[in-house]
């Protein structure tokens, strides 16, 4: 197990903090067959479970000073990790409460760190065919990041271009306890060298800011979303036609798809906080996870390439009332934030903990988590992650995938998160919030929809193409 993956095992001080939840929606087959049944699903998974290492390996913990490692599950009772529920009588509110409940439930790390929850036979849900099956895949973050968990799901759902993941013996077992004990002095030396590199990198980073070669990171104001969490979460999903979104964002030079969604989120947050009389004079700050590993390197060594990311901080320009001016400001801030995060100094400082012994690094991370969770430090006001789901064409038990979206865990000190997903011709935006910080999620959903409309209207002069579709909620 790599150091970055092991750090995800530090603690779940905030319930669900280390979880990744992906939802895949399958429509009934063209032959009119009913929803996916449990027996067919178990047979389907059993035939494909060996395609991904994460589905057949579990975490093995050791006494100090040994690090945790992966070990093959010698007697995998994986059927117990599949939960099947008939939801034919439930509305959308009931389904989204189930998504939030799956996210919040702690995981059993005595088994391979995944769960599969099947919500079968959904009817009367706006934007989905009757009889749809919602397959909710949950992974512990020690498995990898969102890109890795999507790859696992696509292998499970017969991606035409997918291939079985080869075994990587280098990440299994680990050196014997005596060998790791004898290596403690050398590991301390390595840690000290990493600390010195990080200290030098921080000084170099400050010099780059002082010389205006890069912009400084924005300072986030305190909002209702920055504070201790209760562990009770709420979630909702908005879906739009990806082609219409792409058409709109291309009209603003330099804008990316993620920039467009950031502008929608900024407008939604401005509307929501303004209605509550809580909009700060200072602009809110967004945090965007960005991989520091090149795509080619990830393909060569997925285990070592995943979970290697830094946070890009950028102003959301929520102090600007004009949606188009706000969008253009976000485009500039996003480019500057990415340039800042890609500097050698920033990457060196970000990855320093990789050279620390796990039992030292976990204490540093845990202490940081406690400070942020207590609200002692406000880093950002919300997180906006972007994990593409890839092209369509996925199948499960004869049913075709028609939609896919994520449910992002919220962290201590940041009780509102967003995740952007694209699948086929659809773009989905999911928000997750602590219930105490957002007791009225329907109002925020409406603010996001209004922000999308205002942004498209500002870009085009009038809203072209399809209006926001598949509101999903009823």
Buried (B, 14 or more C-beta within 10 A) or exposed (E): BBBBBBBBBBEBBBBBBBBBBBBBBBBBBEEEBEBBBBEBBBEBBEEBBEBBBBBBBBBBEBEEBBBBBBBBBEEBEBEEBBBBBBBEEBBBBEBBBBBBBBBBBEBEBEBBBBBBBBBBBBBEBEBBBEBBBBBBBBBBBBBBBBBBBBBBBBBBBBBEEBEEBEEEEEBBEBEEEEEBEEBEEEBEEBBEEBBEBBEEBBEBBEEBBEEEEBBBBBEBBEBBBBBBBEBEBBBBBBBBBBEBBBBBBEEBEEBBBBBBBBBBBBBBBBBBBEEEEEBBEBBBBBBBBBBBBEEEEBEEBBBBBBBBBBBBBBBBBBBBEEBBEBBBBBBBBBBBBBBBBBBEBBBBBBBBBBBBBBBBBBEBBEEBBBEBBEEEEBBBBBBBBBBBBBBBBBBBBBBBBBBBBBBBBBBBBBBBBBBBBBBBEBBBBBBBBBBBBBEBBEEBBBBBBBBBBBBBBBBEEEBEBEEBBBBBBE
